């Protein structure tokens, strides 16, 4: 085993010094994108689930079709259609915007189904009891049903958010300067794999706290026996 060669190829301090700034810049892009995708996807998913609870047939058909298509479509395909096909109809967008929109749409679809399952699992008697106290339908949904549905949705949502925010690496396909793309570019430029090691460490720095935080969140909102 040639440990010296391994160290030179993957843990070269001189190369790391040259690559650290591009990798840090890529980490910042990844963090920004991940936060935006999470906020947009969860908010839009909850809004669609609320709209679906109105039981308007035409609206529900649209929401169900959207959720089914987006959940079935690979995120990479959605991203490539938005970035490469939409300019032909006059809708050009930056790599950052296309990646945000594509992954937000995918997360919205999953979040809608998860929130909707949570709403469906709440006994109808609770909403009826709220209405009997004088609450409107909207108030019973906002103050009784949806808070409980959100609590039930936390475990599956946290896993889905982690999976989709990690997919920000797909932005490299359209030239997004996220952490892994910058690491790969630096590795090619410098002729050494150390930037890839930095990129992997950068991903751990970003996503390990999210994974740990999701565990704490699941523990905080789990149903008590």
N, C-alpha and C positions, 0 to 999 in steps of 0.2 A: 504494500500500500504506500503510494507516494504522497505523503501528507503535505510535503512542501509544494508540490504541483497543485494539489487541491487548494491549499491556502492562497497560492498565487492567482489561481483562476477565479475563486469565489470570495476570497476574503482579503483582497489586496487593498491595503490602507491608502496607498497613493492614488489608486483608481477611485476608491470610495470618496476621497477628498474632492476629486474633480466632478463626481457624479451626484454629490449630495444635494446641491441646490436644485437641479432639475427634478430630482425625486421628491424633494420637499414641495416644490411647486405643484407637481402632479398630485401629491397627497392633499394639498389644499383644494385643488379642483375636484378631486374625488369626494372630499368631505362636503363641499358646497353642493355638489350634484346629489349626493346621497340624502342630505337634509331636505332639499327641494323636492326630490322624488317622494320621500316619505310623507311630507306635509301635504303635497298635492294629491297623492294617491289615496291616503287615508281620508282626507276631507271629501274628495270627490266620491269615494266609495261609500262613505256614510250618507252623503247627500242622495246618491242613487238608491240606496237601500230605503231611505226615508220616503223618497218619491215612489218607490215600488209599493210601499205600504199603503199608498193612496188607492191602490187597486183600480187604476185606470188602464183598461185593457190595451189600448194602443201604446201607451207609455211603457207599460210592463213588457210588451212584446219587444220594443226597442231596447230596453235595459237588458233583458234576458239574451237577446241576440248579440248585443255588444259584449256582455260578460262572457258568453260562450266563445265568440270569435277571438277575443283578446286572450282568453285563457288557453285556447287551443293553438294560437299562433306563437311560434318561437320569437322571443324578444328581438333576436338578431334580424329576423325577417321584417318585423315592424320598423326597426331602426333603418334598415336599408331602403325600405319603401319610402319612408318619410324623407330621408336625406337624398336619395338618388332619383326617385320617381317624381316626387312632388314639384321639383323645379320645372318639369315639363308642363305643368299647369300653372306656372307663375308663382309657386309657393316655395321659394328657396329659404333655407334656414341654416344657421351655424351648426357646427358639430355639437356644441354644448346644448343648444336648444333642442336639436333633434334627439339627442340621447335622453335629455330630461323628459321630453314629450313621449317618446316611445316607452320608456320604463314607467312613467307615470300612468299611462294608459293601461299597461299590463297590471300594475299594482292596483289601480282603480277597479279593474274587473275582479281580481281576487278579493279585494277588500269588500266590494259590494256583496259578493256571495257569502263571505264570512259574516258580515254584519247582518245580512238578511237571515242567515241561519240562526244567529243569535236572537233576532226579533221574533222569528217563528217559534223559538223554544220557550219564550216567555208565556206562561199560561194566560189565556184570554181573560180570565177572571180578574187579573190584576188591572188591566186596562178598563174593564167594565166597572170595577170598584172605584177607580180614579174618576171615571165619568160620573159615577153616582154622587161624588162629593161636589160636583159642579164644574169640574175641569172640562175644557173642550177636548176634542180629539187631538189637536196639536199639542196641547199642554200635557195630556196623558202620555203621548209619545215622548215628548221632550223630557219630562220629569220622572216618568215611571218606567216605561218600556225600554227606551234607548239606553239609559244608564246601565240597566241590567244586561242588555244585549252587548254593550261594549265590554262589560266585565267578562262575559263569556267568550268574547272574541279575542281577548288579549293573547292567549297561548298560540292559536294558529296564526294570528296576525304578526306576532313578533318573528316567528319563523319565516313567514312569507316576506316580511320587510327585509330581513337579513339576506335572504336569497336574491331578492331583486336588486337591493343596493349593491351587492357584490357584482351584479351584472353590469355595473358602470364600466367595467373593463371592456365591454363590447364597444364602447365609444372609440376605442383604438381603430376600429374598422373604418370609421369616418374621419380619422385624424384628430380625435380629441386628445388633448395633452393630459390625460389622467396618469395616475402613478405608474401603472405597469407599462403603458406606452412610452412614457418618458424614460423608464428604466431600460426598456428594450432598445430605444434609440441610443441612449448613452452607452449601452453595452456594445452595440454595433459600431459606434463611433470610436470608442476607446479600445475595441478589440479584446474585451475582457468581460467575464460573466459577473463580476462583483456588483455592477449596478442592478442586476437582476436580484441579487441577494438583498440589496438595499430596498428594492421594490417589494420583495416578499416581507421584509421587516416592516415596511411602511404599511402594508395591508394588515399585518398583525396589530400594529399600533392603532389603526383605525377601527378594525372590526372586532378585536377581542373585547374591548370595553362595551361594544354594542351587544355582543353575545352574553357577557356577564350581566349587563343591565337588563337584558330581556329575561334572564333567569330571575333576577330580583323582582322584575315587574310581574312575571307570572306568579311568583310566590306571594307578592303583595295582593294580587287580585284574584287568587284562587278562591273557590267556594269553600267555606268552612263546613266541616261535618257537624 
